[in-house]
Amino acid sequence: MVETVWSPASRLVVGLGNPGRRYAATRHNIGFRVVTALAASANIQMCQDDRDVRWGLGRISGRKVILAQPMAYMNRSGPPIARFMQEQQIGREALLVVHDDIDLAFGRLKIKEKGGDGGHRGVRSLVDALGGGDFGRLRIGIGRPPGDIEVVAHVLSEFQIDEIPALSSLIDRACEAVTTVLAEGIRTAMNRFNMREP
């Protein structure tokens, strides 16, 4: 069991993805990449002293935050995070989940206060494990697959060469969006980022 480090002023930011080198650069792992970038910019050390959650504690914009990545495959993300939240006594209202979304064009961001799973298996696993969908999300557009390419193949593929120049900017904007949620609240972040073009 992890020692409790939580306080009521804290937020939990969870990036979704698949563990392992094989998936590191795939579209499905952009949630992982955003959390990794946030950790680097805030000098938060991520460790895995928990059996199935990689996490780190620090401050972003003066706000105490835990950054976390479930070390289970995407469609099994929920149970590790639910257990971690229970051990840390974290409520759903403090959770912000960062994940890919094929229904948004590549480069678009959309922040939501709550909702369903939108067909995303990682989010579905979280909703099921947590007993509800009343938690914040940052959806990051990866676009729909072109032609006859199946959705699974698309999300598990790496970004195309012509998308790479915009990818770094996308991750930076996603980090900015998370920082805005932490510093100014989710509704301010929604107003600032949901209508913004990439």
C-alpha positions in Angstrom: 0.0 0.0 0.0 1.2 3.5 -0.9 1.6 6.0 1.9 -1.1 8.6 1.7 0.3 11.9 0.3 -3.1 13.4 -0.6 -4.5 16.7 0.7 -7.8 18.4 -0.2 -6.0 21.1 -2.2 -4.5 18.5 -4.5 -5.5 17.4 -8.0 -4.8 14.1 -9.7 -3.9 14.2 -13.4 -4.0 10.8 -15.1 -2.6 10.2 -18.6 -3.9 7.2 -20.4 -1.8 4.9 -22.6 -0.3 1.4 -22.9 2.9 0.5 -21.0 6.0 -0.6 -22.8 8.4 0.6 -25.5 6.3 -1.0 -28.3 3.5 1.6 -27.7 5.4 4.6 -26.5 5.2 6.6 -29.8 1.6 5.6 -30.8 -1.4 7.8 -31.0 -3.1 6.0 -28.2 -0.3 7.0 -25.9 -0.5 10.8 -26.2 -2.0 10.9 -22.7 1.1 9.3 -21.3 3.3 11.7 -23.3 1.5 14.8 -21.9 1.9 13.6 -18.3 5.5 12.9 -19.0 6.0 16.4 -20.4 4.2 17.9 -17.4 6.4 16.0 -15.1 9.6 17.2 -16.9 8.5 20.8 -17.0 7.6 20.9 -13.3 10.6 18.7 -12.1 8.2 16.1 -10.8 10.0 12.7 -10.5 7.8 9.8 -11.7 8.4 6.5 -10.0 6.7 3.1 -9.8 6.8 2.2 -6.1 3.2 1.3 -6.5 2.6 -2.0 -8.2 0.6 -0.9 -11.2 0.6 2.9 -11.2 3.6 5.1 -12.1 3.2 8.4 -10.3 4.8 11.5 -9.0 4.0 14.3 -6.5 4.8 18.0 -7.0 3.4 21.5 -7.7 2.2 23.0 -10.9 1.3 26.7 -10.9 1.5 26.5 -7.1 -1.1 23.8 -6.9 -0.2 20.4 -5.3 -0.7 17.7 -7.9 -0.2 14.0 -8.4 0.6 12.9 -12.0 -0.1 9.3 -12.7 0.1 6.7 -15.5 -1.6 3.3 -15.1 0.8 0.5 -15.9 -2.0 -1.7 -17.2 -3.1 -1.9 -20.8 -5.5 0.8 -21.9 -8.8 -1.2 -21.6 -7.8 -2.2 -18.1 -6.8 1.3 -16.9 -9.6 1.7 -14.5 -8.9 -0.8 -11.6 -5.3 0.4 -10.9 -6.4 4.0 -10.8 -9.5 3.3 -8.8 -7.4 1.4 -6.2 -4.8 4.2 -6.1 -7.5 6.8 -5.6 -9.0 4.8 -2.8 -5.7 4.4 -1.1 -5.0 8.1 -1.4 -8.6 9.0 -0.5 -9.1 10.9 -3.7 -12.6 11.7 -4.9 -13.6 11.8 -8.6 -14.1 15.5 -8.4 -10.3 16.0 -8.1 -9.5 13.8 -11.2 -8.5 15.0 -14.6 -7.9 12.4 -17.3 -5.8 13.1 -20.4 -6.5 10.8 -23.4 -6.6 10.5 -27.2 -9.8 11.0 -29.1 -10.4 9.9 -32.7 -13.6 12.0 -33.0 -11.5 15.2 -32.8 -9.4 16.3 -35.7 -5.6 15.9 -35.2 -4.4 18.9 -33.1 -7.8 19.8 -31.5 -8.3 19.9 -27.7 -11.5 19.6 -25.8 -12.0 19.8 -22.1 -15.1 18.3 -20.4 -16.2 18.4 -16.8 -17.8 15.0 -17.0 -19.6 12.6 -19.3 -19.7 9.1 -20.8 -16.8 7.2 -22.3 -17.3 8.3 -25.9 -16.4 4.9 -27.1 -12.9 5.1 -25.6 -12.1 1.9 -23.8 -9.6 3.4 -21.4 -12.2 6.0 -20.3 -14.9 3.2 -20.1 -12.7 1.2 -17.8 -12.2 4.2 -15.5 -16.0 5.0 -15.5 -16.8 1.4 -14.6 -14.1 1.1 -11.9 -14.9 4.5 -10.3 -18.6 4.0 -10.4 -19.4 7.1 -12.5 -18.2 9.5 -15.1 -18.2 12.7 -13.1 -14.6 13.6 -13.5 -12.8 16.0 -15.8 -11.2 15.0 -19.2 -8.8 16.6 -21.6 -9.5 15.0 -25.0 -6.7 15.3 -27.5 -7.6 14.9 -31.2 -5.7 12.3 -33.1 -8.1 12.2 -36.1 -10.1 9.3 -37.6 -8.3 6.6 -39.7 -8.0 7.3 -43.4 -9.5 5.0 -46.0 -10.1 1.4 -44.9 -7.7 1.4 -42.0 -9.4 0.0 -38.8 -9.7 2.1 -35.7 -7.5 -0.3 -33.6 -4.7 -0.2 -36.2 -5.0 3.6 -36.4 -4.7 4.3 -32.6 -1.9 1.8 -32.2 0.0 3.4 -35.1 2.7 6.1 -34.8 2.0 9.6 -36.0 2.7 10.3 -39.7 5.8 12.2 -40.8 3.7 15.2 -41.9 2.1 15.3 -38.4 5.4 15.3 -36.4 6.1 19.0 -36.7 2.7 19.8 -35.1 3.0 17.0 -32.5 5.4 18.9 -30.2 3.1 22.0 -30.3 0.1 19.8 -29.6 1.7 18.3 -26.5 2.8 21.8 -25.3 -0.8 23.1 -25.7 -2.2 20.1 -23.9 0.2 20.8 -21.0 -0.9 24.4 -21.1 -4.5 23.3 -20.9 -3.8 21.1 -17.9 -2.0 23.9 -16.2 -4.9 26.2 -16.8 -7.3 23.7 -15.2 -5.1 23.5 -12.2 -4.5 27.2 -11.8 -7.8 28.8 -13.0 -10.4 26.0 -13.0 -11.9 23.7 -15.6 -14.5 26.1 -16.9 -11.9 28.8 -17.6 -9.8 26.2 -19.4 -12.9 25.0 -21.4 -13.6 28.6 -22.6 -9.9 29.1 -23.5 -9.1 25.9 -25.3 -12.3 24.2 -26.6 -12.9 26.7 -29.4 -9.2 27.3 -30.2 -7.9 26.0 -33.5 -4.7 24.1 -33.6 
